[in-house]
Amino acid sequence: MATFIIYAIRWAVTLTLLYSLYRLLLQRETFHRVNRSVLLAILVVSPLLPLVPLHTDEPTAMDAVLTRIEEPLMSLSTDANNADATLATSENAVSGLWVRYLAYIYIIGIAAALAVYMFRLLTLMRVIRRSRRISHPIVPKDVHLMLDMRIKQPSSWMHWIFIGPIDLMQNAETVLRHELAHVRMKHSWDVILCDLTCHLLWCLPFAWMLRQDLVDVHEFQADEAVLQSGVTLEDYEHLLVRKAVQTQILPIMNTLRRGAVKKRFAMMYRGRSSRWSRLKLLYLLPVIGVALAMNAKTVNEPVSLHVVTDDSGRIVGFSSEGEPSADLPLEFPVGYIYIDDREATREEAINYKSLDIVSYEIIHQPDGEGTAKWSYKDKQGILVFHLRR
């Protein structure tokens, strides 16, 4: 769980970076297909970039922040008594407890969001079962047109279109052309992907803003398809105004009134964006590079030391040069070095020529998650020198 939370933080920061520049540069452009592709690319790329195995010797700003919250998060994987004892003895006990509580709230929020989403899907299935399939000249056979007496707002999901009796009699052709545009462009798949992101990052406002922008683009595309079919702009505007006061069945469905009507009217009257505006897409290249660098993880280069002894076999120091003695072929491929409880540099350990060193030990848990005592660095390996008291 702790590993997932650290990953989710990197995912959230990456999505925020990519989406913020989209909103700044592309949101108001009229090439809707391109905007839809960019938003979908952000949804797909943002969770993948933190998984790229990019390493750096110098810690990044994000790595420095995550390191501070990693210890209380990793303690979630230990038993409760050990975790509480660890946090009670740490210098940042209070902040560590807050991190743990926030982590619990985040996990509970994910469970609640997914539960609500599943309930909406079950409600949608009930709507499908209670509706009656009908036919219409402009609706192809592979699309299911469903009539339900309770439906006041025409809507669609996957290959189902839902319509009420009033719209079937008064606005059937215009309404159906709008919903058919959603079905043909497979907008429901976009919404499913976006909803999954929003539920896993439910506390990130930018995820919900991206969802609304994607829904707006869907409506711009459907509006454009209706107007290109021969429906007059004035008649279509009147229909949208009438539908704007009606309630939507389920947020997971595409409906005629979805999105801000005022914004849709403005987009209908706006002139086409110039082809040169597409050059703004080039912003993705440096931003992806920044995101990769930002998600780079600090990894200490393994150190290989061996014991240096005198003629009597007594340890007098440690060295990374030359060959270890035949009777003590001890090498230590580790990532971190400690002298007692203090972390030391490689140079300090190599040059530590002192008879005060009475013993040493290697702490390495490659298959575990490490322990809080060593700030979870023992997963990579620690060489500990114990000094004479």
C-alpha positions as a Markdown table, in Angstrom:
| # | Residue | x | y | z |
|---|---|---|---|---|
| 1 | Met | 0.0 | 0.0 | 0.0 |
| 2 | Ala | 2.8 | 2.4 | 0.9 |
| 3 | Thr | 4.5 | 1.8 | -2.5 |
| 4 | Phe | 1.2 | 2.6 | -4.3 |
| 5 | Ile | 0.7 | 5.8 | -2.4 |
| 6 | Ile | 4.2 | 7.0 | -3.3 |
| 7 | Tyr | 3.5 | 6.0 | -6.9 |
| 8 | Ala | 0.2 | 7.9 | -6.8 |
| 9 | Ile | 1.9 | 11.1 | -5.6 |
| 10 | Arg | 4.3 | 10.9 | -8.6 |
| 11 | Trp | 1.3 | 10.2 | -10.9 |
| 12 | Ala | -0.6 | 13.1 | -9.6 |
| 13 | Val | 2.3 | 15.6 | -10.0 |
| 14 | Thr | 2.9 | 14.4 | -13.5 |
| 15 | Leu | -0.7 | 14.7 | -14.5 |
| 16 | Thr | -0.9 | 18.2 | -13.0 |
| 17 | Leu | 2.2 | 19.3 | -15.0 |
| 18 | Leu | 0.9 | 17.9 | -18.3 |
| 19 | Tyr | -2.7 | 19.1 | -17.9 |
| 20 | Ser | -1.8 | 22.6 | -16.7 |
| 21 | Leu | 0.0 | 23.4 | -19.9 |
| 22 | Tyr | -2.9 | 21.9 | -22.0 |
| 23 | Arg | -5.3 | 24.1 | -20.2 |
| 24 | Leu | -3.1 | 27.1 | -20.8 |
| 25 | Leu | -2.3 | 26.5 | -24.4 |
| 26 | Leu | -4.9 | 24.3 | -26.1 |
| 27 | Gln | -8.2 | 24.5 | -24.2 |
| 28 | Arg | -9.7 | 27.2 | -26.3 |
| 29 | Glu | -8.7 | 25.9 | -29.7 |
| 30 | Thr | -11.3 | 24.4 | -32.0 |
| 31 | Phe | -9.5 | 21.3 | -33.3 |
| 32 | His | -11.5 | 19.1 | -31.1 |
| 33 | Arg | -10.2 | 15.8 | -32.3 |
| 34 | Val | -6.6 | 16.9 | -31.5 |
| 35 | Asn | -7.6 | 18.2 | -28.1 |
| 36 | Arg | -9.4 | 14.9 | -27.3 |
| 37 | Ser | -6.2 | 13.0 | -28.4 |
| 38 | Val | -4.0 | 15.2 | -26.1 |
| 39 | Leu | -6.3 | 14.7 | -23.1 |
| 40 | Leu | -6.4 | 10.9 | -23.6 |
| 41 | Ala | -2.6 | 11.0 | -24.1 |
| 42 | Ile | -2.2 | 12.8 | -20.7 |
| 43 | Leu | -4.5 | 10.1 | -19.1 |
| 44 | Val | -2.3 | 7.3 | -20.5 |
| 45 | Val | 1.2 | 8.8 | -20.2 |
| 46 | Ser | 0.9 | 10.4 | -16.7 |
| 47 | Pro | 0.6 | 7.0 | -14.9 |
| 48 | Leu | 3.4 | 5.5 | -17.0 |
| 49 | Leu | 6.1 | 8.1 | -16.7 |
| 50 | Pro | 6.7 | 7.4 | -13.0 |
| 51 | Leu | 7.3 | 3.8 | -13.9 |
| 52 | Val | 10.2 | 4.6 | -16.2 |
| 53 | Pro | 13.4 | 3.3 | -14.5 |
| 54 | Leu | 15.4 | 6.6 | -14.6 |
| 55 | His | 18.0 | 7.0 | -11.9 |
| 56 | Thr | 20.1 | 10.0 | -10.8 |
| 57 | Asp | 23.0 | 10.5 | -8.4 |
| 58 | Glu | 21.6 | 13.8 | -7.1 |
| 59 | Pro | 18.2 | 13.8 | -5.5 |
| 60 | Thr | 15.4 | 15.7 | -7.3 |
| 61 | Ala | 13.1 | 18.1 | -5.5 |
| 62 | Met | 10.3 | 15.5 | -5.6 |
| 63 | Asp | 12.5 | 12.7 | -4.4 |
| 64 | Ala | 13.6 | 14.9 | -1.4 |
| 65 | Val | 9.9 | 15.5 | -0.5 |
| 66 | Leu | 8.9 | 11.9 | -0.9 |
| 67 | Thr | 11.9 | 10.7 | 1.2 |
| 68 | Arg | 10.5 | 12.7 | 4.1 |
| 69 | Ile | 7.1 | 11.1 | 4.0 |
| 70 | Glu | 8.3 | 7.6 | 3.0 |
| 71 | Glu | 9.2 | 6.5 | 6.5 |
| 72 | Pro | 5.7 | 6.9 | 8.0 |
| 73 | Leu | 4.2 | 5.5 | 4.8 |
| 74 | Met | 6.4 | 2.4 | 4.9 |
| 75 | Ser | 5.5 | 1.9 | 8.5 |
| 76 | Leu | 2.0 | 1.1 | 7.3 |
| 77 | Ser | 3.4 | -2.2 | 6.0 |
| 78 | Thr | 4.6 | -3.3 | 9.5 |
| 79 | Asp | 2.4 | -4.4 | 12.3 |
| 80 | Ala | 0.6 | -1.7 | 14.3 |
| 81 | Asn | 2.7 | -2.0 | 17.5 |
| 82 | Asn | 6.0 | -1.7 | 15.7 |
| 83 | Ala | 4.7 | 1.2 | 13.6 |
| 84 | Asp | 3.5 | 3.1 | 16.6 |
| 85 | Ala | 6.7 | 2.5 | 18.4 |
| 86 | Thr | 8.7 | 3.7 | 15.4 |
| 87 | Leu | 6.8 | 6.9 | 15.0 |
| 88 | Ala | 6.8 | 7.6 | 18.8 |
| 89 | Thr | 10.6 | 7.5 | 18.8 |
| 90 | Ser | 11.2 | 9.5 | 15.7 |
| 91 | Glu | 12.0 | 13.1 | 15.6 |
| 92 | Asn | 9.0 | 13.8 | 13.3 |
| 93 | Ala | 6.5 | 11.7 | 15.3 |
| 94 | Val | 3.6 | 14.2 | 14.9 |
| 95 | Ser | 4.1 | 14.8 | 11.2 |
| 96 | Gly | 4.6 | 11.1 | 10.7 |
| 97 | Leu | 1.2 | 10.4 | 12.3 |
| 98 | Trp | -0.4 | 13.0 | 10.1 |
| 99 | Val | 1.0 | 11.3 | 7.0 |
| 100 | Arg | -0.3 | 8.0 | 8.1 |
| 101 | Tyr | -3.8 | 9.4 | 8.8 |
| 102 | Leu | -3.9 | 11.1 | 5.5 |
| 103 | Ala | -2.9 | 7.9 | 3.8 |
| 104 | Tyr | -5.7 | 6.0 | 5.5 |
| 105 | Ile | -8.2 | 8.8 | 4.4 |
| 106 | Tyr | -6.9 | 8.5 | 0.8 |
| 107 | Ile | -7.3 | 4.7 | 0.7 |
| 108 | Ile | -10.8 | 5.0 | 2.2 |
| 109 | Gly | -11.6 | 7.7 | -0.4 |
| 110 | Ile | -10.6 | 5.3 | -3.2 |
| 111 | Ala | -12.8 | 2.5 | -1.9 |
| 112 | Ala | -15.8 | 4.9 | -1.5 |
| 113 | Ala | -15.3 | 6.4 | -5.0 |
| 114 | Leu | -15.1 | 2.9 | -6.6 |
| 115 | Ala | -18.1 | 1.7 | -4.7 |
| 116 | Val | -20.2 | 4.7 | -5.9 |
| 117 | Tyr | -19.0 | 4.1 | -9.5 |
| 118 | Met | -20.1 | 0.4 | -9.3 |
| 119 | Phe | -23.5 | 1.5 | -7.9 |
| 120 | Arg | -23.9 | 3.8 | -10.9 |
| 121 | Leu | -23.0 | 0.9 | -13.3 |
| 122 | Leu | -25.6 | -1.3 | -11.6 |
| 123 | Thr | -28.2 | 1.5 | -11.9 |
| 124 | Leu | -27.4 | 1.8 | -15.6 |
| 125 | Met | -27.9 | -2.0 | -16.0 |
| 126 | Arg | -31.3 | -1.6 | -14.4 |
| 127 | Val | -32.2 | 1.2 | -16.8 |
| 128 | Ile | -31.2 | -1.1 | -19.8 |
| 129 | Arg | -33.3 | -4.0 | -18.5 |
| 130 | Arg | -36.4 | -1.9 | -17.9 |
| 131 | Ser | -36.2 | -0.1 | -21.3 |
| 132 | Arg | -37.8 | -1.4 | -24.5 |
| 133 | Arg | -35.8 | -1.5 | -27.7 |
| 134 | Ile | -37.3 | 0.3 | -30.6 |
| 135 | Ser | -36.1 | 1.2 | -34.1 |
| 136 | His | -35.7 | 4.5 | -36.0 |
| 137 | Pro | -34.7 | 5.1 | -39.7 |
| 138 | Ile | -31.4 | 7.0 | -38.8 |
| 139 | Val | -30.3 | 4.5 | -36.1 |
| 140 | Pro | -28.2 | 1.6 | -37.4 |
| 141 | Lys | -28.9 | -1.9 | -36.3 |
| 142 | Asp | -25.7 | -2.3 | -34.3 |
| 143 | Val | -26.9 | 0.6 | -32.0 |
| 144 | His | -29.6 | -0.2 | -29.5 |
| 145 | Leu | -32.3 | 2.5 | -29.2 |
| 146 | Met | -34.0 | 2.1 | -25.9 |
| 147 | Leu | -37.3 | 3.8 | -25.0 |
| 148 | Asp | -38.1 | 4.4 | -21.3 |
| 149 | Met | -41.1 | 6.3 | -20.1 |
| 150 | Arg | -39.1 | 7.7 | -17.1 |
| 151 | Ile | -36.3 | 9.3 | -19.2 |
| 152 | Lys | -36.6 | 13.0 | -19.7 |
| 153 | Gln | -33.0 | 13.6 | -20.8 |
| 154 | Pro | -31.8 | 11.7 | -23.9 |
| 155 | Ser | -28.5 | 10.0 | -23.2 |
| 156 | Ser | -26.1 | 7.3 | -24.5 |
| 157 | Trp | -23.6 | 4.8 | -23.2 |
| 158 | Met | -21.5 | 2.5 | -25.3 |
| 159 | His | -23.9 | 1.3 | -28.1 |
| 160 | Trp | -27.1 | 2.1 | -26.2 |
| 161 | Ile | -29.1 | 5.3 | -26.8 |
| 162 | Phe | -31.8 | 6.1 | -24.2 |
| 163 | Ile | -34.8 | 8.3 | -25.2 |
| 164 | Gly | -38.1 | 9.3 | -23.6 |
| 165 | Pro | -41.5 | 9.4 | -25.4 |
| 166 | Ile | -41.6 | 13.3 | -25.6 |
| 167 | Asp | -38.2 | 13.5 | -27.3 |
| 168 | Leu | -39.1 | 10.6 | -29.6 |
| 169 | Met | -42.2 | 12.6 | -30.8 |
| 170 | Gln | -40.8 | 16.1 | -30.9 |
| 171 | Asn | -37.0 | 16.2 | -31.4 |
| 172 | Ala | -36.2 | 12.6 | -32.4 |
| 173 | Glu | -33.9 | 13.3 | -35.4 |
| 174 | Thr | -31.8 | 16.1 | -33.8 |
| 175 | Val | -31.5 | 14.2 | -30.5 |
| 176 | Leu | -30.6 | 11.0 | -32.1 |
| 177 | Arg | -27.9 | 12.5 | -34.4 |
| 178 | His | -26.3 | 14.0 | -31.3 |
| 179 | Glu | -26.3 | 10.7 | -29.4 |
| 180 | Leu | -25.2 | 8.8 | -32.4 |
| 181 | Ala | -22.1 | 11.1 | -32.7 |
| 182 | His | -21.2 | 10.0 | -29.1 |
| 183 | Val | -21.7 | 6.3 | -30.0 |
| 184 | Arg | -19.7 | 6.4 | -33.2 |
| 185 | Met | -16.8 | 8.3 | -31.7 |
| 186 | Lys | -16.7 | 5.9 | -28.7 |
| 187 | His | -16.8 | 8.6 | -26.1 |
| 188 | Ser | -17.9 | 6.2 | -23.4 |
| 189 | Trp | -14.5 | 4.5 | -23.4 |
| 190 | Asp | -12.9 | 7.9 | -22.8 |
| 191 | Val | -15.2 | 8.5 | -19.9 |
| 192 | Ile | -14.4 | 5.1 | -18.4 |
| 193 | Leu | -10.6 | 5.8 | -18.5 |
| 194 | Cys | -11.1 | 9.3 | -17.1 |
| 195 | Asp | -13.4 | 8.0 | -14.3 |
| 196 | Leu | -10.8 | 5.4 | -13.3 |
| 197 | Thr | -8.2 | 8.1 | -13.0 |
| 198 | Cys | -10.5 | 10.4 | -11.1 |
| 199 | His | -11.4 | 7.7 | -8.6 |
| 200 | Leu | -7.8 | 6.7 | -8.0 |
| 201 | Leu | -6.7 | 10.4 | -7.7 |
| 202 | Trp | -10.0 | 11.6 | -6.1 |
| 203 | Cys | -8.3 | 14.2 | -4.0 |
| 204 | Leu | -6.6 | 15.9 | -7.0 |
| 205 | Pro | -8.7 | 18.8 | -8.4 |
| 206 | Phe | -6.8 | 18.7 | -11.7 |
| 207 | Ala | -8.0 | 15.2 | -12.4 |
| 208 | Trp | -11.6 | 16.3 | -12.2 |
| 209 | Met | -10.9 | 19.5 | -14.2 |
| 210 | Leu | -9.4 | 17.3 | -16.9 |
| 211 | Arg | -12.5 | 15.1 | -16.9 |
| 212 | Gln | -14.8 | 18.2 | -17.4 |
| 213 | Asp | -12.6 | 19.4 | -20.3 |
| 214 | Leu | -12.8 | 16.0 | -21.9 |
| 215 | Val | -16.6 | 16.0 | -21.5 |
| 216 | Asp | -16.7 | 19.4 | -23.1 |
| 217 | Val | -14.7 | 18.2 | -26.0 |
| 218 | His | -17.1 | 15.3 | -26.5 |
| 219 | Glu | -20.0 | 17.8 | -26.6 |
| 220 | Phe | -18.2 | 20.1 | -29.0 |
| 221 | Gln | -17.6 | 17.1 | -31.4 |
| 222 | Ala | -21.3 | 15.9 | -31.1 |
| 223 | Asp | -22.6 | 19.5 | -31.6 |
| 224 | Glu | -20.4 | 19.8 | -34.7 |
| 225 | Ala | -21.7 | 16.5 | -36.1 |
| 226 | Val | -25.4 | 17.7 | -35.6 |
| 227 | Leu | -24.8 | 21.0 | -37.3 |
| 228 | Gln | -23.0 | 19.3 | -40.2 |
| 229 | Ser | -26.0 | 17.0 | -40.7 |
| 230 | Gly | -28.2 | 20.0 | -41.7 |
| 231 | Val | -29.8 | 21.1 | -38.5 |
| 232 | Thr | -29.9 | 24.9 | -38.3 |
| 233 | Leu | -27.9 | 26.6 | -35.5 |
| 234 | Glu | -30.9 | 28.5 | -34.3 |
| 235 | Asp | -33.1 | 25.4 | -33.9 |
| 236 | Tyr | -30.3 | 23.6 | -32.2 |
| 237 | Glu | -29.7 | 26.4 | -29.7 |
| 238 | His | -33.4 | 26.4 | -28.8 |
| 239 | Leu | -33.2 | 22.7 | -28.1 |
| 240 | Leu | -30.1 | 23.0 | -25.9 |
| 241 | Val | -31.7 | 25.8 | -23.9 |
| 242 | Arg | -34.8 | 23.6 | -23.3 |
| 243 | Lys | -32.8 | 20.6 | -22.3 |
| 244 | Ala | -30.5 | 22.7 | -20.0 |
| 245 | Val | -33.1 | 22.7 | -17.2 |
| 246 | Gln | -33.6 | 18.9 | -17.2 |
| 247 | Thr | -31.8 | 16.6 | -14.9 |
| 248 | Gln | -29.2 | 14.1 | -16.0 |
| 249 | Ile | -29.7 | 10.3 | -15.3 |
| 250 | Leu | -26.2 | 9.3 | -14.5 |
| 251 | Pro | -22.9 | 11.1 | -14.6 |
| 252 | Ile | -21.3 | 8.2 | -16.4 |
| 253 | Met | -23.6 | 8.6 | -19.5 |
| 254 | Asn | -23.4 | 11.1 | -22.4 |
| 255 | Thr | -26.4 | 13.4 | -22.5 |
| 256 | Leu | -27.6 | 16.3 | -24.7 |
| 257 | Arg | -27.2 | 18.8 | -21.9 |
| 258 | Arg | -23.8 | 17.7 | -20.7 |
| 259 | Gly | -21.2 | 20.4 | -20.4 |
| 260 | Ala | -21.8 | 24.2 | -20.0 |
| 261 | Val | -24.4 | 25.4 | -22.6 |
| 262 | Lys | -22.9 | 28.9 | -22.7 |
| 263 | Lys | -19.4 | 27.4 | -23.4 |
| 264 | Arg | -20.9 | 25.2 | -26.2 |
| 265 | Phe | -22.6 | 28.2 | -27.8 |
| 266 | Ala | -19.4 | 30.2 | -27.7 |
| 267 | Met | -17.5 | 27.3 | -29.4 |
| 268 | Met | -20.2 | 27.0 | -32.1 |
| 269 | Tyr | -19.7 | 30.7 | -33.1 |
| 270 | Arg | -16.0 | 30.7 | -32.7 |
| 271 | Gly | -13.9 | 30.6 | -35.9 |
| 272 | Arg | -11.6 | 27.7 | -36.8 |
| 273 | Ser | -8.2 | 27.8 | -35.1 |
| 274 | Ser | -5.4 | 28.3 | -37.6 |
| 275 | Arg | -3.2 | 25.4 | -38.5 |
| 276 | Trp | -0.3 | 27.1 | -36.9 |
| 277 | Ser | -2.0 | 26.7 | -33.6 |
| 278 | Arg | -1.2 | 23.0 | -33.8 |
| 279 | Leu | 2.4 | 23.9 | -33.2 |
| 280 | Lys | 1.5 | 24.3 | -29.6 |
| 281 | Leu | 1.4 | 20.6 | -29.4 |
| 282 | Leu | 5.2 | 20.7 | -29.3 |
| 283 | Tyr | 5.0 | 21.7 | -25.7 |
| 284 | Leu | 4.5 | 18.0 | -24.9 |
| 285 | Leu | 8.0 | 17.1 | -25.8 |
| 286 | Pro | 9.9 | 19.3 | -23.3 |
| 287 | Val | 7.2 | 18.7 | -20.6 |
| 288 | Ile | 7.5 | 15.0 | -20.9 |
| 289 | Gly | 11.3 | 15.4 | -20.5 |
| 290 | Val | 10.8 | 17.5 | -17.4 |
| 291 | Ala | 8.3 | 14.9 | -16.0 |
| 292 | Leu | 10.8 | 12.1 | -16.6 |
| 293 | Ala | 13.6 | 14.1 | -14.9 |
| 294 | Met | 11.3 | 15.0 | -12.0 |
| 295 | Asn | 10.4 | 11.4 | -11.4 |
| 296 | Ala | 14.0 | 10.2 | -11.5 |
| 297 | Lys | 14.8 | 8.2 | -8.4 |
| 298 | Thr | 18.0 | 8.6 | -6.4 |
| 299 | Val | 20.0 | 5.4 | -6.2 |
| 300 | Asn | 23.3 | 5.3 | -4.4 |
| 301 | Glu | 26.0 | 3.5 | -6.5 |
| 302 | Pro | 27.0 | 0.3 | -4.7 |
| 303 | Val | 30.2 | 0.5 | -2.7 |
| 304 | Ser | 32.7 | -2.4 | -2.6 |
| 305 | Leu | 35.0 | -2.4 | 0.4 |
| 306 | His | 37.2 | -5.1 | 1.9 |
| 307 | Val | 38.8 | -5.4 | 5.3 |
| 308 | Val | 42.5 | -4.3 | 5.8 |
| 309 | Thr | 44.3 | -6.2 | 8.6 |
| 310 | Asp | 47.7 | -6.1 | 10.1 |
| 311 | Asp | 50.1 | -9.0 | 10.5 |
| 312 | Ser | 48.2 | -10.3 | 13.5 |
| 313 | Gly | 44.9 | -10.3 | 11.7 |
| 314 | Arg | 43.6 | -7.3 | 13.6 |
| 315 | Ile | 41.3 | -5.0 | 11.6 |
| 316 | Val | 43.0 | -1.7 | 11.0 |
| 317 | Gly | 40.7 | -0.2 | 8.3 |
| 318 | Phe | 38.8 | -0.7 | 5.1 |
| 319 | Ser | 39.7 | -0.1 | 1.5 |
| 320 | Ser | 38.3 | -0.2 | -2.0 |
| 321 | Glu | 41.7 | -0.6 | -3.6 |
| 322 | Gly | 43.9 | -3.6 | -4.0 |
| 323 | Glu | 43.0 | -7.2 | -3.2 |
| 324 | Pro | 41.6 | -8.4 | 0.1 |
| 325 | Ser | 43.9 | -10.8 | 2.1 |
| 326 | Ala | 43.6 | -14.5 | 1.4 |
| 327 | Asp | 42.4 | -15.3 | 4.9 |
| 328 | Leu | 39.8 | -12.5 | 5.0 |
| 329 | Pro | 38.2 | -12.3 | 1.5 |
| 330 | Leu | 35.4 | -10.1 | 2.8 |
| 331 | Glu | 33.8 | -7.6 | 0.4 |
| 332 | Phe | 30.7 | -5.5 | 1.0 |
| 333 | Pro | 28.6 | -4.5 | -2.0 |
| 334 | Val | 26.3 | -2.1 | -0.3 |
| 335 | Gly | 24.5 | 1.1 | -1.1 |
| 336 | Tyr | 24.9 | 2.9 | 2.3 |
| 337 | Ile | 27.6 | 3.0 | 5.0 |
| 338 | Tyr | 26.9 | 3.7 | 8.7 |
| 339 | Ile | 29.4 | 4.2 | 11.5 |
| 340 | Asp | 27.3 | 3.2 | 14.5 |
| 341 | Asp | 24.0 | 5.0 | 14.0 |
| 342 | Arg | 25.5 | 7.8 | 11.8 |
| 343 | Glu | 25.5 | 7.6 | 8.0 |
| 344 | Ala | 29.0 | 8.0 | 6.6 |
| 345 | Thr | 30.4 | 8.7 | 3.1 |
| 346 | Arg | 32.4 | 6.2 | 1.1 |
| 347 | Glu | 35.6 | 8.2 | 1.4 |
| 348 | Glu | 35.1 | 8.5 | 5.2 |
| 349 | Ala | 34.8 | 4.7 | 5.5 |
| 350 | Ile | 37.7 | 4.0 | 3.3 |
| 351 | Asn | 40.0 | 6.3 | 5.2 |
| 352 | Tyr | 38.7 | 5.2 | 8.6 |
| 353 | Lys | 42.0 | 3.8 | 10.0 |
| 354 | Ser | 41.1 | 3.3 | 13.6 |
| 355 | Leu | 41.5 | 0.5 | 16.1 |
| 356 | Asp | 38.2 | 1.8 | 17.7 |
| 357 | Ile | 36.3 | -0.3 | 15.1 |
| 358 | Val | 35.5 | -3.5 | 16.9 |
| 359 | Ser | 33.0 | -5.1 | 14.6 |
| 360 | Tyr | 31.0 | -4.7 | 11.4 |
| 361 | Glu | 27.8 | -6.1 | 10.0 |
| 362 | Ile | 26.0 | -6.1 | 6.7 |
| 363 | Ile | 22.2 | -5.5 | 6.8 |
| 364 | His | 20.5 | -6.4 | 3.6 |
| 365 | Gln | 16.8 | -7.2 | 2.9 |
| 366 | Pro | 16.4 | -7.2 | -0.9 |
| 367 | Asp | 13.1 | -9.0 | -0.8 |
| 368 | Gly | 11.6 | -7.1 | 2.0 |
| 369 | Glu | 10.6 | -3.5 | 2.5 |
| 370 | Gly | 13.3 | -2.6 | 5.0 |
| 371 | Thr | 12.9 | -1.2 | 8.5 |
| 372 | Ala | 12.3 | 2.2 | 9.9 |
| 373 | Lys | 15.5 | 2.1 | 12.0 |
| 374 | Trp | 17.6 | 2.4 | 8.9 |
| 375 | Ser | 15.1 | 4.7 | 7.0 |
| 376 | Tyr | 14.3 | 1.6 | 4.8 |
| 377 | Lys | 17.8 | 1.9 | 3.2 |
| 378 | Asp | 18.6 | -1.7 | 4.2 |
| 379 | Lys | 16.5 | -2.9 | 1.2 |
| 380 | Gln | 19.5 | -1.7 | -0.9 |
| 381 | Gly | 22.1 | -2.8 | 1.7 |
| 382 | Ile | 23.9 | -1.2 | 4.6 |
| 383 | Leu | 27.4 | -1.8 | 5.9 |
| 384 | Val | 27.5 | -0.8 | 9.6 |
| 385 | Phe | 30.8 | -0.3 | 11.5 |
| 386 | His | 30.6 | -0.5 | 15.3 |
| 387 | Leu | 33.1 | 1.6 | 17.3 |
| 388 | Arg | 34.6 | 0.9 | 20.6 |
| 389 | Arg | 32.6 | 2.6 | 23.4 |
